[in-house]
Amino acid sequence: MLDAVLLNMRNHGRIAICGMISQYNLHKPEGVHNLMHLVIKRIRMEGFLVPDYYHLYPKFLEMVIPRIKEGKIIYVEDIAEGIESGPSALIGLFTGRNIGKQVVVVARE
């Protein structure tokens, strides 16, 4: 997928990279082609880890919670029902089957 992204990037564009869960269990990770576009288009590509931004979490919550309550931010959950659905829901994370946040409901109160 990064191949197509690089072809369509603007000059001086930026790509933030985090996660890559689809690569975790591959015996041979997928390669990236079209890397010359990083040079030609002067693209900046940088990885990050969530812990790099933990200190900003309280500020994020202060900003985002009111917007969720107002309906200005809408999020999607992919809900699997029952503990027996857990394994296939987890596998779906690695194959891109889920949409949004994957949730497994074990019991409804």
C-alpha positions as CSV (number, residue, x, y, z in Angstrom):
1,M,0.0,0.0,0.0
2,L,2.9,2.4,0.7
3,D,3.9,2.0,-2.9
4,A,0.6,3.7,-4.1
5,V,0.9,6.3,-1.3
6,L,4.4,7.4,-2.5
7,L,3.2,7.7,-6.1
8,N,0.4,10.1,-5.0
9,M,2.3,12.2,-2.4
10,R,2.8,15.9,-2.8
11,N,6.2,17.6,-2.8
12,H,7.4,18.0,0.8
13,G,4.7,15.7,2.1
14,R,4.9,13.9,5.4
15,I,4.1,10.3,6.2
16,A,3.6,9.3,9.9
17,I,4.2,5.6,10.5
18,C,2.9,3.6,13.5
19,G,1.8,0.0,14.1
20,M,2.1,-2.1,11.0
21,I,0.3,-5.0,12.6
22,S,-0.1,-6.7,9.3
23,Q,3.6,-7.3,9.2
24,Y,4.0,-8.7,12.7
25,N,3.8,-12.4,11.9
26,L,5.1,-12.5,8.4
27,H,8.1,-14.7,7.8
28,K,9.3,-12.3,5.2
29,P,8.0,-8.7,5.7
30,E,6.7,-7.0,2.6
31,G,9.0,-4.6,0.8
32,V,8.4,-1.1,-0.4
33,H,8.9,0.0,-3.9
34,N,9.1,3.5,-5.4
35,L,11.3,4.7,-2.6
36,M,12.9,7.1,-5.1
37,H,9.8,9.2,-4.7
38,L,11.0,10.1,-1.2
39,V,13.9,11.8,-2.7
40,I,12.2,13.3,-5.8
41,K,9.3,14.7,-3.9
42,R,11.4,15.5,-0.8
43,I,9.0,13.5,1.4
44,R,9.6,13.1,5.1
45,M,8.7,9.7,6.5
46,E,8.9,9.2,10.3
47,G,7.9,6.5,12.7
48,F,6.4,7.1,16.1
49,L,5.4,5.1,19.1
50,V,2.4,5.9,21.3
51,P,4.6,6.3,24.5
52,D,6.2,9.3,22.8
53,Y,3.0,11.2,23.4
54,Y,1.7,9.9,26.7
55,H,2.4,13.3,28.3
56,L,-0.2,14.8,25.9
57,Y,-3.0,12.4,26.8
58,P,-4.8,14.5,29.4
59,K,-4.9,17.5,27.0
60,F,-6.2,15.2,24.2
61,L,-9.0,13.9,26.5
62,E,-9.9,17.5,27.4
63,M,-10.2,18.4,23.7
64,V,-11.8,15.2,22.3
65,I,-14.4,14.2,24.9
66,P,-16.6,17.3,24.5
67,R,-16.5,16.8,20.7
68,I,-17.6,13.2,21.0
69,K,-20.5,14.2,23.2
70,E,-21.5,16.9,20.7
71,G,-21.4,14.4,17.9
72,K,-18.7,16.3,16.1
73,I,-16.4,13.2,16.3
74,I,-17.9,9.9,15.4
75,Y,-16.0,6.6,15.9
76,V,-16.6,3.2,14.5
77,E,-16.5,0.0,16.5
78,D,-16.4,-3.5,15.1
79,I,-18.2,-5.6,17.8
80,A,-17.8,-9.3,18.1
81,E,-20.3,-11.0,20.5
82,G,-19.2,-13.7,23.0
83,I,-15.9,-15.0,24.2
84,E,-15.9,-17.7,21.4
85,S,-15.7,-14.8,18.9
86,G,-12.5,-13.6,20.4
87,P,-9.9,-15.6,18.5
88,S,-11.4,-14.8,15.0
89,A,-11.7,-11.1,16.0
90,L,-8.0,-11.1,16.9
91,I,-7.1,-12.8,13.7
92,G,-9.2,-10.2,11.9
93,L,-6.9,-7.5,13.2
94,F,-4.0,-9.1,11.4
95,T,-5.8,-9.5,8.1
96,G,-7.5,-6.1,8.0
97,R,-11.0,-7.6,8.3
98,N,-12.2,-5.3,11.0
99,I,-13.3,-1.7,10.6
100,G,-12.6,0.8,13.4
101,K,-11.9,-0.3,16.9
102,Q,-12.2,-4.1,17.4
103,V,-14.3,-4.9,20.5
104,V,-15.2,-8.4,21.9
105,V,-18.2,-8.3,24.1
106,V,-17.9,-11.1,26.7
107,A,-21.0,-10.2,28.7
108,R,-23.5,-7.5,28.6
109,E,-24.6,-6.2,32.0
